[in-house]
Amino acid sequence: MIKRIINRIRFISFTKNEPYFVLRNLLGFSPKENSYYQLALLHRSTGKRNINGVIIDNERLEFLGDAILSAIISDYLYQKFPLKKEGFLTNLRSKIVQREYLDYLAVQMGLDKLMFSQNKHIVSKNAVHVYGNALEALIGAIYLDQGYKKCQQFLEKQVIEKHMNVNEIVKKEYNFKSKLIEWAQKRKYSIIFVVTNSEVNKEQNITTFYTSVLIENIEVGTGCGLNKKESQQKAARDALHKIKKKETGILINTKYKERIELENHSESKKL
């Protein structure tokens, strides 16, 4: 029944070409069962439902694709860096499979132009990572349609070789929170991350968290994400950008000196 419903969903237009051929070029092979791929590109906002009233979307395929992506990337990095230790490989894999980078890859590949959604502007503050999630769902679709080996070929030939510079990713810093904490501790500044708010979107079944980072009790960065960790990373990135400005650095240092003077004064009173 689900397959029949999915098969009724037509591909959206994509310039002057038939979307099937666009998808085939993106995949590097011809699909056997189109319905898997149609489902992979079906965003929850379409509101499509089966006969039982259950929303049909790509989230189950995303779950499957996430596991397969992690396994294939692990294998690829293990083969590419035979002398590197587990810590290096784990860190590099996390950089590749993180949501923001998957969003970037999906857009580079053109998945954003093939998505089914309520409208073409599906990315908002309450609908982040739609394209990265669709890429994972697409990997899940390939697995069901063609098997693990074809997933591996797709990722290596169509994604890594065409859109990914692994050596550049090695150099890039993605753990902004650790970098910011290290910066603050080196200068003996106080630093805390505070979740200031959370919003639940019942229609899309997601929660968005908002975080502020305070250095010497000054808010220097804010960020939001689908979990606390992501919102903290974005707040830290925002803070790192702002502390490059001379005025921010002076303000933080001034507050730090005031705190130290107050602490010293309190200690002298005790004596």
N, C-alpha and C positions, 0 to 999 in steps of 0.2 A: 504493500500500500504506500509506504513512504517513498519507494523508488518511483512509483507511478506519479506521485505528486511532484517529486523533484524533477522528473522528466518533462513536466509541463512548464517548468520555469525556463523561459528563453534567455539566452545570453544577451546582455546589453550590447548596444552598438559600440564599435571601437574604430574610429575614423572610417575609412572606406573599406576596410577588410572585415571578413567574417571573423568573429571572436574565436571560433574553433581553431582557425589557422593561426591566429595570434597566440592562443594557448599552446598549440602544438610547437610553434617556434620557441616559445618560452621554456617548454618542457624538454625539447630536443628529441621527442618521440611522439607517436600517435597514441592517444588514449584508447583503451579497449572499452571502458565503461565510463561514458561522459558524466553520468549522474554523480559519481564520487567528486569530480572536479567542480561541478555546479554547486554541490553542497559545500565544498571547501571555500568557495567564494561567496557564500550566502551569509550576510551579516544578520545578527539578531534583530536589527531595527526594521527589517522588512515585514516582520510580524507574520510570516508564513507559518501555518499550523497544519498538523496532520488531522486525520479524521477524529482523533480523540481530543483535539484542541491543544495538543502539545506543540510549542514553538519549534520549528525546524530551523537549525542554524549550524554553523561550522564548529561549535565548541567541543563536541566529542572528537572530531577529527583533529582539532588543535591539541587536545590531550594526547592523542596517539602520536601525532607528528612531533611533539615536544620530546618524547622519550626516544624516538628514532633519530631525531636531529642530534641529541646529546650523544648517543652511541656512535653515530657516524663521525661526528666532529672529534670525539675522543680517539677513535681509531686513526683518523687522518693525522691528528697532531702527534700521536704515538709514533707513527711511521715517519713523519716529516722531521721530528726532533728526537732522534734516537739517543742522544747524549744528555738530554734535559731531564731533570728530576720531576717527581710527581707534583710538587708545589707549583713549578713553572707551568706545567701542562694544565693543571686545574685552573690556575689564574687566567691563562690564555683562553681556555674553553669558556669560562664565565664571561669574558669580554665578548666573545663571538655570539653566544646564545642569549646575551642580555637583550631585553625588549627594545631598547632604543636602537641598537645596532640592527636587529631584525627588521624593525620598521624601515630603517635606511635601505637595507638590502631589498626589501619588498618593493619599495618605490623605484629603486634603480632598475629592477626587473620589469616594472610596469604592472604589478599586481593591483596597484591603486586604480588603474583604469578598467580593470575587469571585475571589480567587486560589485556584488548586488547589495544595495542598501535602500533605506527609505528615501534618501536623496543623496546626491553626489558629495555633499559636504558632511561626511560621516565622522570626520575627526574633530572632536571638540574636547573641552576639558573633561567631559564625562564619557568620552568614547576614545580614549587613548589606546595606542598599540593595536589598532584594528588591522593594519596592514601586516605587522609582524606576526600577529595571531593567524592571519590568513595564510602567511607563508608556512607556518607550522601545520596548519590544516591541509595545505596543498601537499606537504610531505606525507601526511597521513593518508591522503587520497592516493598518492603514487604507490604507497606501500600496499594498500588494499587492492589496487588495480594491477600492479606490476611486480610487487615483491620488494624485498629488502635490497637486493643487488641493484635494481633500477633506481631506488632512492639514493643509493651511494653514488651511482654514476651521475644522477641529476645534480646532486650537491657539489660533486667535484668538478664536473664539466660546465654546468650551466650557472652555478652560483660562485664557487670559489675561484675558478679560473677566470671568469668574466667580470666579477664584481667585487672580489675580496683580495686585499693585499695583506696577507698574514704577517709579513715582516713589519709592516707599518702598525698593525694592531698590537704587536709585541711592544713597540715603543710607546704607544699611547696609554695615558693614565686614565683609568675609568673609576678607580676607587677614590672619589673626591672626599668622602668623609674621612678616610684614614689620612689622606694628605693634609686636610684642614686640621685635624686633631694633632698631627705631628707638628704642624706649623705653630699651633697655639701652645703646645706643651714645651716646645723649644724656647719659647719666649716667656713661659710660666704664666700665660694668660688662662683665665677660667673660660671654659666652653661647655655649653649644654645644648642639646637638641630637644625641642618641645613640640609635641603634636598639638597644634592649636585648634584643629577642627577636623571633622570627617563628614562626608556627604554620601548618602546612599541613593543610588539610582535604581529603583525597583524594576523599572521597565527593562533595563539592560543588565540587571543583576550584578552591579559592580559598586564598590565603595571607594571613594577617593579620599585620601588622607592629605592633610596640610601640615607642614612642619616649618618651624622657625629655628634658626640657629643663633644663639646669643653668645657673643664673646665679650667678656667683662660687662655682662648684663646689657649689651647693646645688640639689638637685632641687626645682623649684617647679612642675612640670607634667608630666603623663603623658597619653598618648593612643594609640589604636590605629586602624588603618584597613587597607583592602585594598591600599594601596601606601604607600611611605615618605612621600610628599608629604602624603597625607591624615592619616597618623598624626602628622606634625610639626605640621600645622595644628591638630589636636585637642589636642596637647600644649601648643601656644602659647596656645590659647584657655583651657585649664585654668590655665596660668600667669598669664595676664592677669587671670583671675578671682581668683586667690589673692593677687597682689601688690597688689590693692586693699585687702587687710587690712593694718592698720598694723604688726602684729607681723612679717609677712613682709618688708615694706619695711625695717624696722629691722634684721632679721637679715641681709638682703642687703647693706645699707649697712655694717654692722659688719664683715662678711667682706671687703668692698671695701677698707675702711680698713686692715684687717690685711694685706691683700695689698700695698697701696701702701707701708705702713711696711716690710714685708719687702723689697720691691724697692728702696726708698730705702736701707735698711740694707746691702743687697748692693752697691749702687752706691758707697756711701761706703767700703766695705771695699776695693773695687778701687782707689779713689783713694789 
